[in-house]
């Protein structure tokens, strides 16, 4: 069942030629987490602010649980918001910060105390109720902000890059905690991020945004494995990009190599995108639909995965191989053959 619906949502700012958000539409099911993913200036935060009621759309509608909230002020939308800066009151304790929204909503004192305790317990801060924000780590402050947003039992939870101030290890830990809490409560959630790893790891659906529009709305797996546009293919994940010419349907010429692809443009110039994990080293005597001789030019060790940068007749390729395998022993200057299946080539008109 659709819980959040955006219909042709548009926002223009004075003095700018193009809309910040340009007629986007989407349906988000009940209990799902949607990641709005894209570079700075793509319109993702403006979209979140319109949903929250902090920006007024120039066109379009916002519906939550079948209710049109487009013209409602923020305090009448029953939404919980976690900002990038956390926006905690420095003079209030963790419990006081969580209680603030409940008090503004007129929740009775006895019920308020229970909800505060439950919300802090939910984010693992049972023993931190009396501490002020300055006595909490960055990760703990983020958890207080999340507890404050969840305590009123919102219809919709909105997260605006809440992990950006955390270091890499803590970021991953808190990311997993947010996802676990969201799934436990079943709260429909919209999460803004420019970090593709966060989007792919947390979301049920990813909306990749570019220049105010949604380029692709799909599951993380589909966005990564089957990008719908050239922008999505370049923004999400790494890929080797090969200039090519369509010879015939399903057949391309890239450099000095001929490659088979499951889907190609009808004719003309094209670009082939190949994810590194789709290129596999071939043992002697093993054939593949697309087998390319190659030579390693660079080797990058990152622990469990080795990245091999290679020259081939088709152009520059990137291959990821597991550590501990024979291919992981290859060094710059070594020769190998790389195979890739036709269905793993994504081809776009040049």
N, C-alpha and C positions, 0 to 999 in steps of 0.2 A: 504494500500500500504506500502510495506517495505521501511523504510527510512534509517535504519542502519542495515548492515549485517556484521557479523563476520563469517569467514569461517576457521575452524581448526587453530585458532590463538594460537601460541605457543611462549613462551619466556623462554630461559634458561640463567642462570647467571653462570659465571665461579666459580668453586669450590663447586657447589651444585650438589647433586646426582639427584634430581628430578627437573623437570621444574617448574618455578614459575607459569606459565600458560601453561596448558597441552591440547592443541588441542580443544579449546572451539569454539562452533558455536552457533549463535542465529540470529533471525530476529526481529527487533523492528519496529512496525508500525509508520507511520507519526503521530506526535503529542503526542505520548505516553511517559510516564515517567517510566524508568527501574531502579530499585534498585539493585545494586550489593551488596549482603548481605553475610557476613561471618566473621569468626574470623580473628585476625591478622595473616598475613602470608598466607592467602588462595589464593592470587593472584588478588584480586579485584582492588587494586590501580594500580598494574602493567597493568591490562587490560585497565583501564581508561587512563593511560599514553600512552599506545600503540594507543588507539583511537585518543588521542590528538596529537600524533606524537612526544612525549617526550621520548618514548622508541621504538626501532626498533624490530619488531617481527622476530624471527628466521624462522618461517613458518607461512603460512596462509595469508588471505587477509582481508582488511577492505574496505567496500563500504558505501558511504553516498549518498543517492538519486541517486543510480545507477552509481555513479562515484567512481572508484578505487582510494583511497587516501593512500594506503599502503606505497608508496615510497615518498609521498609529505612531505615537511617540515611543521612544525606547522603553520607558517604564511600563508600558501597557503591552509589550510583546512577550513577556515571560521568557526571556532569553538570558543565558549565562554567558559572559564574555571574559576571556583571559587575554590580556593585552601583552604585547612584547615586553613592556617595562614592568609588568606585574601590577603596577599602580596600587601598591599597598599603602595604607595610612601608617606613617612611621610612629605616631603616638599611640596607636592601638596595638594590643597584643594579637597573636595569631587568632585566638578565639574572638576577639573584638572585631577583627577584620572580616571574619567569616560571618559574624552576627549582623554586621552592618546592613547588608542587603535584606536580611530577614526583617530587621527592625523597620526599614523603609517600606516594606510590604505589609507591615502591620501584624506580623506573626506574634502570637502571645508569648510572654516571657518563658513560661515553662516549656512550651513546644520549641521555642527558639534555642534554649539550652540543649535540648536533646538533639536537635538537628545539627547544631554546631559540633557537638561531640561525635555524632555519627559521621559528619563530613570529614572531620580531622582524622578519625579512625580509618575512613575509606582511603585516605591518601597516606596513611602510615605515620601520622603525627600525633598520636594519642598523648604523648608526654610533653608536647610542645605548646600547649594552649596558652600558657602565660607569657611566652617569649615575645619580645618585640621584633620587628623585621630585622633590625640591625644585629640581633643575636642569632639570626638564622643564616644558613648558607644559601647560596643562589638556588640550589635545587630545592631546599626546604621552602624558600620564599615562593618558588613556582608552585609547589604543592599547596601552599596556603591560598594562592590565587585560584587554583583549580577547585579547592574545597569551597571557597567563597562563591564561585560560579555555579557549583553543583548543589549547594545547600538549599536554594529555593526550589529545587526540583524543576528545572527549566524545560520548556518544550523543545528547546534547541540550544546546543552548546556551540559557541563560536570561539575559536582559538586563533589569535593573530601572531604567528611566528613566536610562540611562547618559549621556544628552546634556544633562541639565537644567542642569549647572553651566557649560556652554559658551555663549559669545556667539553671536548669531544666525548670523553668516557661518560661523564655525568649526563650529557645530552642523550646518549643511547639508553642509559638506565631510565631516565625520566620519560623518554619517549615510550618505552615499553610499558611503564607504569600507567601513563595516560591511556594507552590503548587498552590495557587490562581493565582499568576502571570504566572506560567507556563501554566495553563489551559487557561487563558485569551489570551495569545499570541499563544498558540498551538505549542510551540517550543518543538521538540523532545529532550528528556533529559535523561542523564545517571547519576545516583546518587550513590556514594559509601558510605556505612555505615556499621558499625558493630552492630548498634542499631536496633533490630527487630521492636520496636515500630515505629521508623521513617519509616522503609521500608514498614510496613503494612499500615501505615496511609497515606503515600504519593504516593505510586507507583501504576501504572496500571499493571505492571508485576514485579515479583521478581525473580532474579536469585540467588539461594543459592549456594555459592561456598565453596569448601573444597578441600585442597591440589591441587589447580590449576585447578580444574574441576568444572563444573556446575552439582550439584547434582539434582536440580530441577529448572525448569523455568516455572512459572505459575502465575496466579492471586494471590493476597494476601490471599484471602479466601481459595483457593485450597491449597496453601502452608501450611496454618495454620490447616485447617480441614482435608486435605488428603495428609500428607507428603509422598513423594515418597520413601524415604530411612530412615534408622534408624538415620543417622546424622541429617537430616532435622527435624525429630520428636523430637530430643533432643535439637537442637540448637534454634528452633523457638518455643516459648511458653513453658509452663510447662506441665508435664504429669506424671501420675503414670506409672511406668514401672514394669510389672509383668512377672516373668519367667513362662513359660508354656510348655506344650507338646501337640502336635496335636493328638487328639484322632481319628478324622475322618474329612473329609472336612466340614468346618463350625463349628467344635466343638473342644474346647480346655480344657485342665485340668490345672488350675493354683492353686498351693497350694492344698487346700482341696475343691476347688470350680470347677464346670464345667460351662464354659461360651460359649455362642453362638456368632459367628462372621460372618459377611457377606462374608469375604475373609480370607483364611488361606493358609499357605504353604501346599504342599501335605502331608508332614509328618515330624516327627522329633521335635527337640526342637525349641521353638519360644519365642519371646518377644511381649507382649501386651502393647500398649501405649494407655492411656485413658486421654483425656483432662479433667481438673477439672470441666469445665462447662457442660460436658456431663453426669456427675454423679448427679443424682437428688434424694433427700430424698423422700421415699415413705410413704404415709399415711397408717395407718392400713387398711388391706383388699385390698389394691391396689397391683396388680401383674405386673410384667414386665418380658420380655424375659430373662433378666439377673438381678436377685434381690439378693443382698448380705447383710447378717447381718453384722453390723459393730459397732465399739465403738470409740468414739472420744478420741483421745490422745492429740490433740493440737488444739487450736482455735486462729486464727489470724484476728484481726479487722483492716480493711483498709478503713473504711467509708461505701461506698455503697455496698461493697462486703465483705463477711465473708468467710475465708478459713478454712475448717475443715480437719485436718489430722486424718485419721482413720485407725484402724487395722481391717482386714477382713479375712475370710478364704482364699481369693485369694492373700492376701498380703497387703502392705501399699497402701492406696488410698488417693487422694486429691479431695475434693469436694468444689466447690464455690457456695455459696448461697446468695441471695440478702438480704441486711439488712432490718429489719422490718418484716421479715417473721418468722413463728414459728420455722423453722430450724435454724434461726440465733440466737435463744436463747439457743441452745445446748452448753454444756460445757464439758470439759474433763471428761471422765468417763461415759457420757450418751450413751445409745444405740440407734441405728437407723437402718433402712434398706436403701440401696442405689441401685438405678436402673440405668442401662445403656443399650442403644439399640445396637443390634448386628452391625449395620452399623457405629456406633461411635467408635468401636474398630479397631485400626490400628495394624496389626500383621505382624512382620518381622521374617525371620529365625534367630535363635540365633547365 
